[in-house]
Amino acid sequence: MAAKNQPSRKSTNASQPAATKSAPTPAAAPQPVAAKADGAEVWRHDYDYVLRDLRRLLIVSGSLFLIIIILGFFI
């Protein structure tokens, strides 16, 4: 008797267009972190790779400078 509690379903396939199968849509890109009022978080996120490169450049140049200073004492 549970069928009486459910609304009746009518076949409406003729009135509705057939669903077309398409390729699944890719997942949406993650939303960026909410920016502060001054937008500092936005540019920091956009230029993370620049900060990493600058840090690497500082380490390499500092190491080379120390090597030159140390070699200067022995040559």
Protein Blocks (a to p, Z undefined) as FASTA:
>chain_A
ZZmmpccdddfklmpccddddddddddddddddddfkommmmmmmmmmmmmmmmmmmmmm
mmmmmmmmmmmmmZZ
